[in-house]
Amino acid sequence: MEALYLLIPLSIIVVFIALWVFFTASDGGQFDDLVGPGLRVLQDDDTTPPAPQKPQTTQRE
């Protein structure tokens, strides 16, 4: 029974710390976009860049 006198206040303190960490992360923008980065990984860029143009030289005779 004496252990409950220690565990109940300790668990309440842990809950308040967890809530503080969650709201601090939420205010800092940690949870703004959960879907976007996962979808950007799936987008594959298959296009190849165009070949560089060679400068045309004019030959004089």
FIKOLZA-1660 file (N, C-alpha, C; in steps of 0.1 Angstrom, whole numbers, plus 5000, padded with zeros to 4 digits):
% residues 61
   i   px   py   pz ch aa at
   1 5008 4988 5000  A  M  N
   1 5000 5000 5000  A  M CA
   1 5009 5013 5000  A  M  C
   2 5020 5012 5007  A  E  N
   2 5029 5024 5007  A  E CA
   2 5035 5027 4993  A  E  C
   3 5036 5017 4985  A  A  N
   3 5041 5019 4971  A  A CA
   3 5032 5028 4963  A  A  C
   4 5019 5027 4966  A  L  N
   4 5009 5035 4958  A  L CA
   4 5011 5050 4961  A  L  C
   5 5015 5053 4973  A  Y  N
   5 5018 5067 4977  A  Y CA
   5 5029 5073 4969  A  Y  C
   6 5038 5064 4964  A  L  N
   6 5049 5069 4955  A  L CA
   6 5045 5068 4941  A  L  C
   7 5039 5057 4937  A  L  N
   7 5036 5055 4922  A  L CA
   7 5025 5064 4916  A  L  C
   8 5015 5067 4924  A  I  N
   8 5005 5076 4918  A  I CA
   8 5010 5090 4915  A  I  C
   9 5017 5097 4925  A  P  N
   9 5022 5110 4921  A  P CA
   9 5033 5109 4910  A  P  C
  10 5041 5098 4910  A  L  N
  10 5051 5097 4900  A  L CA
  10 5044 5095 4886  A  L  C
  11 5034 5087 4885  A  S  N
  11 5027 5085 4872  A  S CA
  11 5020 5098 4868  A  S  C
  12 5015 5106 4877  A  I  N
  12 5009 5118 4873  A  I CA
  12 5020 5128 4867  A  I  C
  13 5031 5128 4873  A  I  N
  13 5042 5136 4868  A  I CA
  13 5047 5132 4855  A  I  C
  14 5047 5119 4853  A  V  N
  14 5051 5113 4839  A  V CA
  14 5041 5117 4829  A  V  C
  15 5028 5117 4832  A  V  N
  15 5018 5120 4822  A  V CA
  15 5019 5135 4819  A  V  C
  16 5022 5144 4828  A  F  N
  16 5023 5158 4826  A  F CA
  16 5036 5161 4817  A  F  C
  17 5046 5153 4820  A  I  N
  17 5058 5155 4811  A  I CA
  17 5056 5151 4797  A  I  C
  18 5049 5139 4795  A  A  N
  18 5045 5135 4782  A  A CA
  18 5036 5144 4775  A  A  C
  19 5027 5150 4781  A  L  N
  19 5018 5160 4775  A  L CA
  19 5026 5173 4771  A  L  C
  20 5035 5177 4780  A  W  N
  20 5043 5189 4777  A  W CA
  20 5052 5186 4765  A  W  C
  21 5058 5174 4764  A  V  N
  21 5066 5171 4752  A  V CA
  21 5058 5171 4739  A  V  C
  22 5046 5165 4740  A  F  N
  22 5037 5164 4728  A  F CA
  22 5033 5178 4724  A  F  C
  23 5029 5187 4733  A  F  N
  23 5024 5200 4729  A  F CA
  23 5036 5209 4724  A  F  C
  24 5048 5207 4730  A  T  N
  24 5059 5214 4725  A  T CA
  24 5063 5210 4711  A  T  C
  25 5062 5197 4708  A  A  N
  25 5065 5192 4694  A  A CA
  25 5054 5197 4685  A  A  C
  26 5042 5197 4689  A  S  N
  26 5031 5202 4681  A  S CA
  26 5032 5216 4678  A  S  C
  27 5036 5225 4687  A  D  N
  27 5038 5239 4685  A  D CA
  27 5050 5241 4676  A  D  C
  28 5060 5233 4676  A  G  N
  28 5072 5234 4668  A  G CA
  28 5070 5230 4654  A  G  C
  29 5058 5224 4650  A  G  N
  29 5056 5220 4636  A  G CA
  29 5060 5206 4633  A  G  C
  30 5062 5198 4643  A  Q  N
  30 5067 5184 4642  A  Q CA
  30 5056 5176 4634  A  Q  C
  31 5044 5179 4636  A  F  N
  31 5033 5170 4630  A  F CA
  31 5025 5177 4619  A  F  C
  32 5032 5186 4612  A  D  N
  32 5025 5194 4602  A  D CA
  32 5020 5186 4590  A  D  C
  33 5029 5178 4584  A  D  N
  33 5026 5171 4572  A  D CA
  33 5032 5156 4574  A  D  C
  34 5023 5147 4576  A  L  N
  34 5027 5133 4578  A  L CA
  34 5026 5125 4565  A  L  C
  35 5019 5130 4555  A  V  N
  35 5017 5122 4543  A  V CA
  35 5026 5126 4532  A  V  C
  36 5029 5139 4531  A  G  N
  36 5037 5144 4520  A  G CA
  36 5051 5138 4519  A  G  C
  37 5059 5136 4529  A  P  N
  37 5072 5130 4527  A  P CA
  37 5072 5116 4523  A  P  C
  38 5062 5109 4528  A  G  N
  38 5060 5095 4523  A  G CA
  38 5056 5093 4509  A  G  C
  39 5049 5103 4504  A  L  N
  39 5045 5102 4490  A  L CA
  39 5056 5107 4481  A  L  C
  40 5064 5116 4485  A  R  N
  40 5075 5121 4477  A  R CA
  40 5086 5110 4475  A  R  C
  41 5087 5101 4484  A  V  N
  41 5096 5090 4482  A  V CA
  41 5091 5081 4470  A  V  C
  42 5078 5080 4468  A  L  N
  42 5073 5071 4457  A  L CA
  42 5073 5078 4444  A  L  C
  43 5075 5091 4443  A  Q  N
  43 5075 5098 4430  A  Q CA
  43 5089 5096 4424  A  Q  C
  44 5089 5089 4413  A  D  N
  44 5102 5086 4406  A  D CA
  44 5104 5095 4394  A  D  C
  45 5115 5101 4394  A  D  N
  45 5118 5110 4383  A  D CA
  45 5125 5103 4372  A  D  C
  46 5117 5098 4362  A  D  N
  46 5123 5090 4351  A  D CA
  46 5127 5098 4339  A  D  C
  47 5125 5111 4339  A  T  N
  47 5128 5119 4328  A  T CA
  47 5144 5121 4327  A  T  C
  48 5149 5120 4316  A  T  N
  48 5163 5123 4314  A  T CA
  48 5165 5137 4309  A  T  C
  49 5175 5144 4314  A  P  N
  49 5177 5158 4310  A  P CA
  49 5182 5158 4295  A  P  C
  50 5178 5168 4288  A  P  N
  50 5182 5169 4274  A  P CA
  50 5197 5170 4272  A  P  C
  51 5202 5164 4261  A  A  N
  51 5217 5164 4259  A  A CA
  51 5221 5178 4256  A  A  C
  52 5233 5182 4261  A  P  N
  52 5238 5196 4258  A  P CA
  52 5240 5197 4243  A  P  C
  53 5237 5209 4238  A  Q  N
  53 5239 5212 4224  A  Q CA
  53 5254 5216 4221  A  Q  C
  54 5259 5210 4211  A  K  N
  54 5273 5214 4207  A  K CA
  54 5272 5227 4199  A  K  C
  55 5281 5235 4202  A  P  N
  55 5281 5248 4194  A  P CA
  55 5285 5245 4180  A  P  C
  56 5277 5251 4171  A  Q  N
  56 5280 5249 4156  A  Q CA
  56 5291 5258 4152  A  Q  C
  57 5301 5253 4146  A  T  N
  57 5312 5261 4141  A  T CA
  57 5310 5262 4126  A  T  C
  58 5313 5274 4121  A  T  N
  58 5313 5277 4107  A  T CA
  58 5327 5276 4101  A  T  C
  59 5328 5269 4090  A  Q  N
  59 5341 5267 4084  A  Q CA
  59 5342 5276 4072  A  Q  C
  60 5352 5284 4072  A  R  N
  60 5354 5293 4061  A  R CA
  60 5365 5287 4052  A  R  C
  61 5362 5288 4039  A  E  N
  61 5371 5283 4029  A  E CA
  61 5379 5293 4022  A  E  C
% end
